[in-house]
Amino acid sequence: MFAFERTEWIGGILRWGYQFEPDATGTTVTESYEVTKPLNAFGWFLIGTLYGLKDRKTDLRQGMTETLERLAVMVRQPA
């Protein structure tokens, strides 16, 4: 397991984790996150206003999918 925390500039903290498990053809990577300190109301206002994000959970999951897809591309490239 590899994990790190990221502090949002408005005050929230997210903990990201990556679990690596061997499988029949290589390694399965599972990405997860945990909100350890939620954004305050001002932070939610800014995210919605400046970035147009209305569904933060969906946005985070989409970002996770993109990260895992990029990781898969990188490990499949010849050394």
PyMOL Python script that loads the backbone (N, CA, C, O; Angstrom):
from pymol import cmd

cmd.read_pdbstr("""\
ATOM      1  N   MET A   1       0.858  -1.183   0.000  1.00  0.00           N
ATOM      2  CA  MET A   1       0.000   0.000   0.000  1.00  0.00           C
ATOM      3  C   MET A   1       0.893   1.231   0.000  1.00  0.00           C
ATOM      4  O   MET A   1       1.862   1.320   0.754  1.00  0.00           O
ATOM      5  N   PHE A   2       0.546   2.171  -0.858  1.00  0.00           N
ATOM      6  CA  PHE A   2       1.207   3.463  -0.928  1.00  0.00           C
ATOM      7  C   PHE A   2       0.126   4.504  -0.696  1.00  0.00           C
ATOM      8  O   PHE A   2      -0.930   4.445  -1.326  1.00  0.00           O
ATOM      9  N   ALA A   3       0.369   5.456   0.193  1.00  0.00           N
ATOM     10  CA  ALA A   3      -0.640   6.473   0.477  1.00  0.00           C
ATOM     11  C   ALA A   3       0.026   7.814   0.752  1.00  0.00           C
ATOM     12  O   ALA A   3       1.174   7.880   1.192  1.00  0.00           O
ATOM     13  N   PHE A   4      -0.718   8.874   0.485  1.00  0.00           N
ATOM     14  CA  PHE A   4      -0.260  10.220   0.803  1.00  0.00           C
ATOM     15  C   PHE A   4      -1.470  11.109   1.040  1.00  0.00           C
ATOM     16  O   PHE A   4      -2.581  10.782   0.622  1.00  0.00           O
ATOM     17  N   GLU A   5      -1.253  12.234   1.709  1.00  0.00           N
ATOM     18  CA  GLU A   5      -2.318  13.194   1.932  1.00  0.00           C
ATOM     19  C   GLU A   5      -2.055  14.456   1.132  1.00  0.00           C
ATOM     20  O   GLU A   5      -0.913  14.875   0.944  1.00  0.00           O
ATOM     21  N   ARG A   6      -3.130  15.038   0.672  1.00  0.00           N
ATOM     22  CA  ARG A   6      -3.050  16.293  -0.083  1.00  0.00           C
ATOM     23  C   ARG A   6      -3.945  17.312   0.607  1.00  0.00           C
ATOM     24  O   ARG A   6      -5.137  17.074   0.805  1.00  0.00           O
ATOM     25  N   THR A   7      -3.367  18.438   0.966  1.00  0.00           N
ATOM     26  CA  THR A   7      -4.132  19.507   1.590  1.00  0.00           C
ATOM     27  C   THR A   7      -4.619  20.456   0.507  1.00  0.00           C
ATOM     28  O   THR A   7      -3.825  21.006  -0.256  1.00  0.00           O
ATOM     29  N   GLU A   8      -5.923  20.641   0.449  1.00  0.00           N
ATOM     30  CA  GLU A   8      -6.510  21.589  -0.491  1.00  0.00           C
ATOM     31  C   GLU A   8      -6.236  23.004   0.004  1.00  0.00           C
ATOM     32  O   GLU A   8      -6.221  23.246   1.211  1.00  0.00           O
ATOM     33  N   TRP A   9      -6.026  23.915  -0.895  1.00  0.00           N
ATOM     34  CA  TRP A   9      -5.667  25.278  -0.514  1.00  0.00           C
ATOM     35  C   TRP A   9      -6.762  25.987   0.264  1.00  0.00           C
ATOM     36  O   TRP A   9      -6.507  26.999   0.916  1.00  0.00           O
ATOM     37  N   ILE A  10      -7.967  25.467   0.202  1.00  0.00           N
ATOM     38  CA  ILE A  10      -9.083  26.092   0.919  1.00  0.00           C
ATOM     39  C   ILE A  10      -9.271  25.455   2.295  1.00  0.00           C
ATOM     40  O   ILE A  10     -10.065  25.945   3.099  1.00  0.00           O
ATOM     41  N   GLY A  11      -8.557  24.379   2.571  1.00  0.00           N
ATOM     42  CA  GLY A  11      -8.623  23.829   3.915  1.00  0.00           C
ATOM     43  C   GLY A  11      -8.968  22.361   4.041  1.00  0.00           C
ATOM     44  O   GLY A  11      -8.836  21.813   5.135  1.00  0.00           O
ATOM     45  N   GLY A  12      -9.399  21.696   2.991  1.00  0.00           N
ATOM     46  CA  GLY A  12      -9.717  20.283   3.098  1.00  0.00           C
ATOM     47  C   GLY A  12      -8.480  19.405   2.947  1.00  0.00           C
ATOM     48  O   GLY A  12      -7.468  19.834   2.392  1.00  0.00           O
ATOM     49  N   ILE A  13      -8.568  18.181   3.444  1.00  0.00           N
ATOM     50  CA  ILE A  13      -7.468  17.230   3.302  1.00  0.00           C
ATOM     51  C   ILE A  13      -8.014  15.919   2.732  1.00  0.00           C
ATOM     52  O   ILE A  13      -8.993  15.369   3.237  1.00  0.00           O
ATOM     53  N   LEU A  14      -7.365  15.427   1.670  1.00  0.00           N
ATOM     54  CA  LEU A  14      -7.707  14.139   1.064  1.00  0.00           C
ATOM     55  C   LEU A  14      -6.535  13.193   1.256  1.00  0.00           C
ATOM     56  O   LEU A  14      -5.379  13.582   1.089  1.00  0.00           O
ATOM     57  N   ARG A  15      -6.834  11.957   1.605  1.00  0.00           N
ATOM     58  CA  ARG A  15      -5.815  10.915   1.704  1.00  0.00           C
ATOM     59  C   ARG A  15      -6.017   9.949   0.542  1.00  0.00           C
ATOM     60  O   ARG A  15      -7.063   9.309   0.428  1.00  0.00           O
ATOM     61  N   TRP A  16      -5.000   9.848  -0.327  1.00  0.00           N
ATOM     62  CA  TRP A  16      -5.049   8.972  -1.486  1.00  0.00           C
ATOM     63  C   TRP A  16      -4.271   7.710  -1.184  1.00  0.00           C
ATOM     64  O   TRP A  16      -3.208   7.765  -0.567  1.00  0.00           O
ATOM     65  N   GLY A  17      -4.799   6.562  -1.619  1.00  0.00           N
ATOM     66  CA  GLY A  17      -4.121   5.289  -1.397  1.00  0.00           C
ATOM     67  C   GLY A  17      -4.107   4.432  -2.648  1.00  0.00           C
ATOM     68  O   GLY A  17      -5.028   4.479  -3.463  1.00  0.00           O
ATOM     69  N   TYR A  18      -3.050   3.649  -2.785  1.00  0.00           N
ATOM     70  CA  TYR A  18      -2.900   2.722  -3.916  1.00  0.00           C
ATOM     71  C   TYR A  18      -2.529   1.363  -3.362  1.00  0.00           C
ATOM     72  O   TYR A  18      -1.499   1.210  -2.706  1.00  0.00           O
ATOM     73  N   GLN A  19      -3.368   0.379  -3.626  1.00  0.00           N
ATOM     74  CA  GLN A  19      -3.138  -1.003  -3.195  1.00  0.00           C
ATOM     75  C   GLN A  19      -2.688  -1.804  -4.403  1.00  0.00           C
ATOM     76  O   GLN A  19      -3.327  -1.745  -5.453  1.00  0.00           O
ATOM     77  N   PHE A  20      -1.601  -2.550  -4.276  1.00  0.00           N
ATOM     78  CA  PHE A  20      -1.051  -3.363  -5.355  1.00  0.00           C
ATOM     79  C   PHE A  20      -1.191  -4.834  -4.985  1.00  0.00           C
ATOM     80  O   PHE A  20      -0.709  -5.264  -3.937  1.00  0.00           O
ATOM     81  N   GLU A  21      -1.856  -5.610  -5.851  1.00  0.00           N
ATOM     82  CA  GLU A  21      -2.063  -7.032  -5.597  1.00  0.00           C
ATOM     83  C   GLU A  21      -1.720  -7.828  -6.844  1.00  0.00           C
ATOM     84  O   GLU A  21      -2.223  -7.532  -7.928  1.00  0.00           O
ATOM     85  N   PRO A  22      -0.855  -8.848  -6.701  1.00  0.00           N
ATOM     86  CA  PRO A  22      -0.533  -9.672  -7.872  1.00  0.00           C
ATOM     87  C   PRO A  22      -1.768 -10.445  -8.337  1.00  0.00           C
ATOM     88  O   PRO A  22      -2.599 -10.867  -7.532  1.00  0.00           O
ATOM     89  N   ASP A  23      -1.864 -10.619  -9.666  1.00  0.00           N
ATOM     90  CA  ASP A  23      -2.920 -11.457 -10.217  1.00  0.00           C
ATOM     91  C   ASP A  23      -2.314 -12.359 -11.292  1.00  0.00           C
ATOM     92  O   ASP A  23      -1.094 -12.391 -11.447  1.00  0.00           O
ATOM     93  N   ALA A  24      -3.120 -13.066 -12.010  1.00  0.00           N
ATOM     94  CA  ALA A  24      -2.630 -14.059 -12.970  1.00  0.00           C
ATOM     95  C   ALA A  24      -1.808 -13.454 -14.100  1.00  0.00           C
ATOM     96  O   ALA A  24      -0.926 -14.118 -14.644  1.00  0.00           O
ATOM     97  N   THR A  25      -2.084 -12.205 -14.460  1.00  0.00           N
ATOM     98  CA  THR A  25      -1.388 -11.609 -15.602  1.00  0.00           C
ATOM     99  C   THR A  25      -0.483 -10.441 -15.235  1.00  0.00           C
ATOM    100  O   THR A  25       0.138  -9.854 -16.122  1.00  0.00           O
ATOM    101  N   GLY A  26      -0.388 -10.091 -13.975  1.00  0.00           N
ATOM    102  CA  GLY A  26       0.445  -8.954 -13.576  1.00  0.00           C
ATOM    103  C   GLY A  26       0.063  -8.467 -12.195  1.00  0.00           C
ATOM    104  O   GLY A  26       0.181  -9.199 -11.212  1.00  0.00           O
ATOM    105  N   THR A  27      -0.393  -7.231 -12.125  1.00  0.00           N
ATOM    106  CA  THR A  27      -0.740  -6.611 -10.845  1.00  0.00           C
ATOM    107  C   THR A  27      -2.039  -5.821 -10.990  1.00  0.00           C
ATOM    108  O   THR A  27      -2.222  -5.075 -11.953  1.00  0.00           O
ATOM    109  N   THR A  28      -2.924  -5.993 -10.033  1.00  0.00           N
ATOM    110  CA  THR A  28      -4.132  -5.183  -9.963  1.00  0.00           C
ATOM    111  C   THR A  28      -3.854  -4.012  -9.034  1.00  0.00           C
ATOM    112  O   THR A  28      -3.383  -4.194  -7.912  1.00  0.00           O
ATOM    113  N   VAL A  29      -4.150  -2.805  -9.514  1.00  0.00           N
ATOM    114  CA  VAL A  29      -3.957  -1.594  -8.717  1.00  0.00           C
ATOM    115  C   VAL A  29      -5.336  -1.033  -8.376  1.00  0.00           C
ATOM    116  O   VAL A  29      -6.174  -0.829  -9.253  1.00  0.00           O
ATOM    117  N   THR A  30      -5.549  -0.792  -7.099  1.00  0.00           N
ATOM    118  CA  THR A  30      -6.797  -0.206  -6.640  1.00  0.00           C
ATOM    119  C   THR A  30      -6.477   1.148  -6.019  1.00  0.00           C
ATOM    120  O   THR A  30      -5.665   1.242  -5.098  1.00  0.00           O
ATOM    121  N   GLU A  31      -7.118   2.189  -6.528  1.00  0.00           N
ATOM    122  CA  GLU A  31      -6.924   3.534  -6.005  1.00  0.00           C
ATOM    123  C   GLU A  31      -8.109   3.885  -5.122  1.00  0.00           C
ATOM    124  O   GLU A  31      -9.249   3.542  -5.437  1.00  0.00           O
ATOM    125  N   SER A  32      -7.841   4.569  -4.019  1.00  0.00           N
ATOM    126  CA  SER A  32      -8.914   4.975  -3.119  1.00  0.00           C
ATOM    127  C   SER A  32      -8.609   6.363  -2.557  1.00  0.00           C
ATOM    128  O   SER A  32      -7.481   6.850  -2.640  1.00  0.00           O
ATOM    129  N   TYR A  33      -9.621   6.977  -1.994  1.00  0.00           N
ATOM    130  CA  TYR A  33      -9.407   8.249  -1.311  1.00  0.00           C
ATOM    131  C   TYR A  33     -10.300   8.315  -0.081  1.00  0.00           C
ATOM    132  O   TYR A  33     -11.334   7.652  -0.001  1.00  0.00           O
ATOM    133  N   GLU A  34      -9.875   9.125   0.863  1.00  0.00           N
ATOM    134  CA  GLU A  34     -10.641   9.361   2.071  1.00  0.00           C
ATOM    135  C   GLU A  34     -10.547  10.857   2.384  1.00  0.00           C
ATOM    136  O   GLU A  34      -9.461  11.436   2.362  1.00  0.00           O
ATOM    137  N   VAL A  35     -11.664  11.457   2.669  1.00  0.00           N
ATOM    138  CA  VAL A  35     -11.670  12.862   3.069  1.00  0.00           C
ATOM    139  C   VAL A  35     -11.403  12.880   4.576  1.00  0.00           C
ATOM    140  O   VAL A  35     -12.261  12.495   5.370  1.00  0.00           O
ATOM    141  N   THR A  36     -10.202  13.332   4.962  1.00  0.00           N
ATOM    142  CA  THR A  36      -9.867  13.354   6.382  1.00  0.00           C
ATOM    143  C   THR A  36     -10.228  14.687   7.028  1.00  0.00           C
ATOM    144  O   THR A  36     -10.409  14.764   8.243  1.00  0.00           O
ATOM    145  N   LYS A  37     -10.331  15.728   6.220  1.00  0.00           N
ATOM    146  CA  LYS A  37     -10.821  17.028   6.694  1.00  0.00           C
ATOM    147  C   LYS A  37     -11.611  17.645   5.554  1.00  0.00           C
ATOM    148  O   LYS A  37     -11.025  18.031   4.543  1.00  0.00           O
ATOM    149  N   PRO A  38     -12.931  17.748   5.691  1.00  0.00           N
ATOM    150  CA  PRO A  38     -13.760  18.277   4.604  1.00  0.00           C
ATOM    151  C   PRO A  38     -13.481  19.753   4.320  1.00  0.00           C
ATOM    152  O   PRO A  38     -13.004  20.496   5.178  1.00  0.00           O
ATOM    153  N   LEU A  39     -13.790  20.142   3.105  1.00  0.00           N
ATOM    154  CA  LEU A  39     -13.739  21.563   2.754  1.00  0.00           C
ATOM    155  C   LEU A  39     -14.787  22.318   3.561  1.00  0.00           C
ATOM    156  O   LEU A  39     -15.821  21.765   3.935  1.00  0.00           O
ATOM    157  N   ASN A  40     -14.506  23.573   3.819  1.00  0.00           N
ATOM    158  CA  ASN A  40     -15.512  24.394   4.490  1.00  0.00           C
ATOM    159  C   ASN A  40     -16.488  24.946   3.443  1.00  0.00           C
ATOM    160  O   ASN A  40     -16.315  24.726   2.244  1.00  0.00           O
ATOM    161  N   ALA A  41     -17.504  25.658   3.909  1.00  0.00           N
ATOM    162  CA  ALA A  41     -18.535  26.181   3.003  1.00  0.00           C
ATOM    163  C   ALA A  41     -17.941  27.111   1.949  1.00  0.00           C
ATOM    164  O   ALA A  41     -18.366  27.089   0.794  1.00  0.00           O
ATOM    165  N   PHE A  42     -16.963  27.926   2.338  1.00  0.00           N
ATOM    166  CA  PHE A  42     -16.322  28.818   1.384  1.00  0.00           C
ATOM    167  C   PHE A  42     -15.606  28.022   0.297  1.00  0.00           C
ATOM    168  O   PHE A  42     -15.648  28.392  -0.877  1.00  0.00           O
ATOM    169  N   GLY A  43     -14.961  26.948   0.681  1.00  0.00           N
ATOM    170  CA  GLY A  43     -14.280  26.080  -0.285  1.00  0.00           C
ATOM    171  C   GLY A  43     -15.243  25.482  -1.291  1.00  0.00           C
ATOM    172  O   GLY A  43     -14.962  25.461  -2.490  1.00  0.00           O
ATOM    173  N   TRP A  44     -16.387  24.990  -0.807  1.00  0.00           N
ATOM    174  CA  TRP A  44     -17.396  24.432  -1.714  1.00  0.00           C
ATOM    175  C   TRP A  44     -17.921  25.506  -2.662  1.00  0.00           C
ATOM    176  O   TRP A  44     -18.147  25.241  -3.843  1.00  0.00           O
ATOM    177  N   PHE A  45     -18.113  26.717  -2.143  1.00  0.00           N
ATOM    178  CA  PHE A  45     -18.569  27.825  -2.982  1.00  0.00           C
ATOM    179  C   PHE A  45     -17.565  28.092  -4.107  1.00  0.00           C
ATOM    180  O   PHE A  45     -17.951  28.231  -5.267  1.00  0.00           O
ATOM    181  N   LEU A  46     -16.278  28.163  -3.759  1.00  0.00           N
ATOM    182  CA  LEU A  46     -15.258  28.432  -4.771  1.00  0.00           C
ATOM    183  C   LEU A  46     -15.164  27.320  -5.810  1.00  0.00           C
ATOM    184  O   LEU A  46     -15.054  27.594  -7.005  1.00  0.00           O
ATOM    185  N   ILE A  47     -15.206  26.079  -5.363  1.00  0.00           N
ATOM    186  CA  ILE A  47     -15.144  24.962  -6.304  1.00  0.00           C
ATOM    187  C   ILE A  47     -16.311  25.023  -7.281  1.00  0.00           C
ATOM    188  O   ILE A  47     -16.131  24.838  -8.485  1.00  0.00           O
ATOM    189  N   GLY A  48     -17.492  25.278  -6.766  1.00  0.00           N
ATOM    190  CA  GLY A  48     -18.666  25.360  -7.628  1.00  0.00           C
ATOM    191  C   GLY A  48     -18.643  26.559  -8.552  1.00  0.00           C
ATOM    192  O   GLY A  48     -19.044  26.466  -9.712  1.00  0.00           O
ATOM    193  N   THR A  49     -18.173  27.686  -8.037  1.00  0.00           N
ATOM    194  CA  THR A  49     -18.180  28.926  -8.813  1.00  0.00           C
ATOM    195  C   THR A  49     -17.036  28.997  -9.816  1.00  0.00           C
ATOM    196  O   THR A  49     -17.260  29.254 -10.999  1.00  0.00           O
ATOM    197  N   LEU A  50     -15.825  28.771  -9.354  1.00  0.00           N
ATOM    198  CA  LEU A  50     -14.650  28.921 -10.221  1.00  0.00           C
ATOM    199  C   LEU A  50     -14.458  27.756 -11.184  1.00  0.00           C
ATOM    200  O   LEU A  50     -14.074  27.952 -12.337  1.00  0.00           O
ATOM    201  N   TYR A  51     -14.727  26.546 -10.708  1.00  0.00           N
ATOM    202  CA  TYR A  51     -14.452  25.368 -11.525  1.00  0.00           C
ATOM    203  C   TYR A  51     -15.708  24.715 -12.088  1.00  0.00           C
ATOM    204  O   TYR A  51     -15.616  23.802 -12.908  1.00  0.00           O
ATOM    205  N   GLY A  52     -16.864  25.168 -11.663  1.00  0.00           N
ATOM    206  CA  GLY A  52     -18.108  24.620 -12.169  1.00  0.00           C
ATOM    207  C   GLY A  52     -18.384  23.191 -11.725  1.00  0.00           C
ATOM    208  O   GLY A  52     -19.179  22.490 -12.351  1.00  0.00           O
ATOM    209  N   LEU A  53     -17.732  22.753 -10.646  1.00  0.00           N
ATOM    210  CA  LEU A  53     -17.924  21.381 -10.171  1.00  0.00           C
ATOM    211  C   LEU A  53     -19.106  21.330  -9.217  1.00  0.00           C
ATOM    212  O   LEU A  53     -19.122  22.016  -8.195  1.00  0.00           O
ATOM    213  N   LYS A  54     -20.075  20.527  -9.551  1.00  0.00           N
ATOM    214  CA  LYS A  54     -21.261  20.407  -8.712  1.00  0.00           C
ATOM    215  C   LYS A  54     -21.296  19.079  -7.968  1.00  0.00           C
ATOM    216  O   LYS A  54     -21.936  18.965  -6.923  1.00  0.00           O
ATOM    217  N   ASP A  55     -20.610  18.079  -8.505  1.00  0.00           N
ATOM    218  CA  ASP A  55     -20.615  16.748  -7.900  1.00  0.00           C
ATOM    219  C   ASP A  55     -19.162  16.325  -7.672  1.00  0.00           C
ATOM    220  O   ASP A  55     -18.561  15.669  -8.523  1.00  0.00           O
ATOM    221  N   ARG A  56     -18.611  16.700  -6.535  1.00  0.00           N
ATOM    222  CA  ARG A  56     -17.184  16.462  -6.243  1.00  0.00           C
ATOM    223  C   ARG A  56     -16.839  14.974  -6.237  1.00  0.00           C
ATOM    224  O   ARG A  56     -15.766  14.585  -6.698  1.00  0.00           O
ATOM    225  N   LYS A  57     -17.734  14.148  -5.723  1.00  0.00           N
ATOM    226  CA  LYS A  57     -17.472  12.709  -5.669  1.00  0.00           C
ATOM    227  C   LYS A  57     -17.293  12.133  -7.078  1.00  0.00           C
ATOM    228  O   LYS A  57     -16.368  11.359  -7.322  1.00  0.00           O
ATOM    229  N   THR A  58     -18.167  12.509  -7.987  1.00  0.00           N
ATOM    230  CA  THR A  58     -18.055  12.043  -9.372  1.00  0.00           C
ATOM    231  C   THR A  58     -16.771  12.563 -10.007  1.00  0.00           C
ATOM    232  O   THR A  58     -16.099  11.830 -10.733  1.00  0.00           O
ATOM    233  N   ASP A  59     -16.427  13.809  -9.742  1.00  0.00           N
ATOM    234  CA  ASP A  59     -15.196  14.399 -10.268  1.00  0.00           C
ATOM    235  C   ASP A  59     -13.968  13.638  -9.766  1.00  0.00           C
ATOM    236  O   ASP A  59     -13.058  13.346 -10.541  1.00  0.00           O
ATOM    237  N   LEU A  60     -13.942  13.320  -8.477  1.00  0.00           N
ATOM    238  CA  LEU A  60     -12.812  12.576  -7.918  1.00  0.00           C
ATOM    239  C   LEU A  60     -12.712  11.181  -8.535  1.00  0.00           C
ATOM    240  O   LEU A  60     -11.618  10.726  -8.869  1.00  0.00           O
ATOM    241  N   ARG A  61     -13.834  10.513  -8.683  1.00  0.00           N
ATOM    242  CA  ARG A  61     -13.825   9.161  -9.279  1.00  0.00           C
ATOM    243  C   ARG A  61     -13.373   9.195 -10.740  1.00  0.00           C
ATOM    244  O   ARG A  61     -12.658   8.299 -11.189  1.00  0.00           O
ATOM    245  N   GLN A  62     -13.784  10.217 -11.478  1.00  0.00           N
ATOM    246  CA  GLN A  62     -13.337  10.352 -12.860  1.00  0.00           C
ATOM    247  C   GLN A  62     -11.820  10.553 -12.902  1.00  0.00           C
ATOM    248  O   GLN A  62     -11.135   9.965 -13.739  1.00  0.00           O
ATOM    249  N   GLY A  63     -11.307  11.373 -12.008  1.00  0.00           N
ATOM    250  CA  GLY A  63      -9.871  11.571 -11.923  1.00  0.00           C
ATOM    251  C   GLY A  63      -9.134  10.293 -11.573  1.00  0.00           C
ATOM    252  O   GLY A  63      -8.041  10.048 -12.083  1.00  0.00           O
ATOM    253  N   MET A  64      -9.719   9.475 -10.706  1.00  0.00           N
ATOM    254  CA  MET A  64      -9.108   8.194 -10.340  1.00  0.00           C
ATOM    255  C   MET A  64      -9.039   7.276 -11.556  1.00  0.00           C
ATOM    256  O   MET A  64      -8.022   6.622 -11.786  1.00  0.00           O
ATOM    257  N   THR A  65     -10.108   7.227 -12.327  1.00  0.00           N
ATOM    258  CA  THR A  65     -10.132   6.398 -13.536  1.00  0.00           C
ATOM    259  C   THR A  65      -9.040   6.844 -14.504  1.00  0.00           C
ATOM    260  O   THR A  65      -8.329   6.012 -15.068  1.00  0.00           O
ATOM    261  N   GLU A  66      -8.910   8.150 -14.695  1.00  0.00           N
ATOM    262  CA  GLU A  66      -7.873   8.674 -15.598  1.00  0.00           C
ATOM    263  C   GLU A  66      -6.473   8.335 -15.094  1.00  0.00           C
ATOM    264  O   GLU A  66      -5.604   7.978 -15.888  1.00  0.00           O
ATOM    265  N   THR A  67      -6.245   8.442 -13.789  1.00  0.00           N
ATOM    266  CA  THR A  67      -4.935   8.109 -13.221  1.00  0.00           C
ATOM    267  C   THR A  67      -4.597   6.648 -13.457  1.00  0.00           C
ATOM    268  O   THR A  67      -3.480   6.332 -13.867  1.00  0.00           O
ATOM    269  N   LEU A  68      -5.545   5.752 -13.206  1.00  0.00           N
ATOM    270  CA  LEU A  68      -5.293   4.321 -13.389  1.00  0.00           C
ATOM    271  C   LEU A  68      -5.073   3.984 -14.864  1.00  0.00           C
ATOM    272  O   LEU A  68      -4.249   3.128 -15.184  1.00  0.00           O
ATOM    273  N   GLU A  69      -5.797   4.644 -15.758  1.00  0.00           N
ATOM    274  CA  GLU A  69      -5.586   4.416 -17.191  1.00  0.00           C
ATOM    275  C   GLU A  69      -4.185   4.871 -17.609  1.00  0.00           C
ATOM    276  O   GLU A  69      -3.521   4.180 -18.380  1.00  0.00           O
ATOM    277  N   ARG A  70      -3.730   6.019 -17.113  1.00  0.00           N
ATOM    278  CA  ARG A  70      -2.378   6.507 -17.437  1.00  0.00           C
ATOM    279  C   ARG A  70      -1.316   5.574 -16.875  1.00  0.00           C
ATOM    280  O   ARG A  70      -0.302   5.315 -17.525  1.00  0.00           O
ATOM    281  N   LEU A  71      -1.546   5.073 -15.678  1.00  0.00           N
ATOM    282  CA  LEU A  71      -0.607   4.130 -15.081  1.00  0.00           C
ATOM    283  C   LEU A  71      -0.501   2.868 -15.921  1.00  0.00           C
ATOM    284  O   LEU A  71       0.600   2.365 -16.146  1.00  0.00           O
ATOM    285  N   ALA A  72      -1.634   2.349 -16.388  1.00  0.00           N
ATOM    286  CA  ALA A  72      -1.633   1.147 -17.221  1.00  0.00           C
ATOM    287  C   ALA A  72      -0.850   1.378 -18.515  1.00  0.00           C
ATOM    288  O   ALA A  72      -0.101   0.504 -18.950  1.00  0.00           O
ATOM    289  N   VAL A  73      -1.019   2.539 -19.126  1.00  0.00           N
ATOM    290  CA  VAL A  73      -0.280   2.853 -20.354  1.00  0.00           C
ATOM    291  C   VAL A  73       1.215   2.894 -20.078  1.00  0.00           C
ATOM    292  O   VAL A  73       2.011   2.375 -20.861  1.00  0.00           O
ATOM    293  N   MET A  74       1.593   3.509 -18.972  1.00  0.00           N
ATOM    294  CA  MET A  74       3.019   3.624 -18.645  1.00  0.00           C
ATOM    295  C   MET A  74       3.678   2.267 -18.412  1.00  0.00           C
ATOM    296  O   MET A  74       4.791   2.037 -18.885  1.00  0.00           O
ATOM    297  N   VAL A  75       3.018   1.374 -17.697  1.00  0.00           N
ATOM    298  CA  VAL A  75       3.659   0.093 -17.395  1.00  0.00           C
ATOM    299  C   VAL A  75       3.658  -0.849 -18.588  1.00  0.00           C
ATOM    300  O   VAL A  75       4.419  -1.816 -18.603  1.00  0.00           O
ATOM    301  N   ARG A  76       2.832  -0.594 -19.579  1.00  0.00           N
ATOM    302  CA  ARG A  76       2.805  -1.445 -20.767  1.00  0.00           C
ATOM    303  C   ARG A  76       3.823  -1.002 -21.815  1.00  0.00           C
ATOM    304  O   ARG A  76       4.073  -1.733 -22.774  1.00  0.00           O
ATOM    305  N   GLN A  77       4.411   0.177 -21.648  1.00  0.00           N
ATOM    306  CA  GLN A  77       5.420   0.645 -22.607  1.00  0.00           C
ATOM    307  C   GLN A  77       6.720  -0.113 -22.398  1.00  0.00           C
ATOM    308  O   GLN A  77       7.097  -0.403 -21.263  1.00  0.00           O
ATOM    309  N   PRO A  78       7.409  -0.436 -23.491  1.00  0.00           N
ATOM    310  CA  PRO A  78       8.697  -1.130 -23.345  1.00  0.00           C
ATOM    311  C   PRO A  78       9.718  -0.238 -22.635  1.00  0.00           C
ATOM    312  O   PRO A  78       9.712   0.984 -22.782  1.00  0.00           O
ATOM    313  N   ALA A  79      10.573  -0.872 -21.879  1.00  0.00           N
ATOM    314  CA  ALA A  79      11.593  -0.119 -21.104  1.00  0.00           C
ATOM    315  C   ALA A  79      12.656   0.492 -21.978  1.00  0.00           C
ATOM    316  O   ALA A  79      13.568   1.147 -21.475  1.00  0.00           O
TER     317      ALA A  79
END
""", "prot")
cmd.dss("prot")
cmd.show_as("cartoon", "prot")
cmd.util.cbc("prot")
cmd.orient("prot")
